[in-house]
């Protein structure tokens, strides 16, 4: 017989046996041995196909012949398992000997009526071990209550399987409270619908997704109205309440069942104080259970949510553009605060509140990056590092955090534009971009043309001149010129950079400003070139003609998220760049 078809009834026997009448579901059976009486009373579909008896040497000598005789009459195979020496009293040896004898993968039914009294407790531990680690299917556990009101009454056989199952429920709930996973609970359920809801909630919680987890938790709570757990499970009501108490703080707004065209089901979730607090509950649980990878990953996103929640219009808080704008602001602030040497002019502008947020953002991102790169760096990650504990403590005191203030930006669009001998390039760039501020990279000779270009555009604009003493070879001037511009770069809402005009070295300097603005201050950036198909001489004599603008990302002006404007990515392939008459040298 294959192991999966073997069904063993395991019992133990002492040295005394007497005929007893047993009763189960109204049926009676008389036997000297409870295991044989139980076997006869069980419905045919639940009957084991062999019976094993745990016997001490004395019990084997006293009872084995009688066991064989009664089993032969019933037509069932019996097998002795001898407990020799002190094994009957040595709980460790008893469990190890018995566990080694039970074949892996069989089905098992337990009878704990006869035998030594403490064997019932050992059977309980044995069943837990075999079912959890040896692929044993525990089909049943039975006990005959031999004490009755009248000695001659049949002795009721009591089903202990629900109590045995209860231990698995306790374990499953302990796993849930420690990790947030309901998968072990779901394995014990007969309802595939409830099991699926629990698995969904577990997946979302264990992957740090509070919106999806909140939606799943709400669905599970609604399903609990008709009971989650089996009715015959002892303490079912109490256990269900434990589950519900754990998931109620996680439950969030349900997703829209039929979202409008162009919207997602999450559009219905509003980012209010209640939603922020609900998401914070996830972070706190991750911290409590040492799931810091999830905790700091979600905390970074939560800081963005906190910032985004301050304006009154929260309709787009999940939109990529909204979140990236906030991330850039926080990231730029963090870089400024971290690097004093290169950013001192900007650091001097920071308020105490901004410094507080810069430290917070840097700390959370540093820990999050170290965790989510899974230690793939030369430094050893110390689990008890002080910055981790400090960040966790800081989050617990979030009610005392100062309100967020502007993190850079606030001064509108900034244009970066090199200018040579004629102002046509600057005129075209300003006319297309419509900036609030312009950083013009110029030489002493080209500086005078800047005012003319500004006048011709017909709109007010602030201008900063970065004047190169040597526009052909003055690489050593870069550091001081960049430092002159850093405050404006930081204060820009977004940056547009013209890559045509001026000398080659001016273009290189423009590139350095672009890197500072986009990489360090995290300002949204678009680079473009200007094309004027007229001959260069005509460009110089008639500069106030608008050239064509072509963005290097291939998108139309002011439509960064739309389709390609028709130009190959990287700019135009024909026409003459709009120059200003300055000699172009190789830097």
Secondary structure, DSSP 8 states (H G I E B T S, - for coil): --GGG-EEEEEEE-S----EEEEETTEEEEESSHHHHHHHHS-GGG--SEEEEEEEHHHHHHHHHHHHHHHHHHT--EEEEEE-TTTTT-HHHHHHHHHHHS-TT-EEEEE-SSS-TTHHHHHHHHHHHHHHHS--EEEEEEEE----SSTTS-EEEEE-HHHHHHHHHHHHHHHHHHH---HHHHHT-S-HHHHHHHHHHHHHHHTT-HHHHHHHHHHHHHHGGG-SS-TTSTTHHHHHHHHHHHHHTT------TT--TT--GGGG----HHHHHHHHHHHHHHHHTT-HHHHHHHHHHHHHHHHHTTSS--TTTTSHHHHHHHHHHHHHHHHHHH-HHHHHHHHTT--HHHHHHHHHHHHHHHHHHHHHTTT-SSS---TT-HHHHHHHHHHHTGGG-------S--S-EEEEEE--SSSHHHHHHHHHH--SEEEEEEETTTTTHHHHHHHHHTS--EEEEEEES-TTT-GGGHHHHHHHHHHHHHH-SEEEEE-SSS-HHHHHHHHHHHHIIIIIS--EEEEEEEE--S-HHHHHHS--S--EEEETTSB-TT-TTS-B-SS-TTS-SSS-B---S------
